[in-house]
Amino acid sequence: LHKSLINYDRFIAEYFPTMAKIVPLKKDVIEVLNKLRADGHKIIFITARNRCEYSDPFKVSKDYLDNNGVPYDKLIAECHDKGKQAVIEGIDLFIDDNTLNCRAVSDKGVPVLQMECPFTTQSKGIPRVANWNEVYEVVQEMYG
């Protein structure tokens, strides 16, 4: 078991920084985020990327967003409690694909949309969306 953990740590250190740069964006995300900003919404990215995986998780995240033309107002990295951070930031809608993050934020009373993803499970009481255009439709319904 110990040797497996060493190999896992080595794999993470060697490949995560490269993989983080090449992950493709979800379809329509840039267009929808631009529309949301034009409608007056602030876009805050909260990532759990941390120093166990990346030497500078904020820089890796910022470079990815900037290099892909993703609009945002604020970036928070190394966040281990997204529910608490969502409350601190005054977030009025949280979107994530991770079931545990969605539940943690929802448990703090913040409305959540869970992005469908092959590796996530449905969390009771948390609405799911299939794509970014659905996100925009829900936001329009919520905030008109």
Secondary structure, 3 states (H helix, E strand, C coil): CHHHHHHHHHHHHHHHHHHHHHCCCCCCHHHHHHHHHHCCCCCEEECCCCCCCCCCHHHHHHHHHHHCCCCCCEEECCCCCHHHHHHHHCCCCEEECCHHHHHHHHCCCCCEEEECCCCCCCCCCCCEECCHHHHHHHHHHHHC
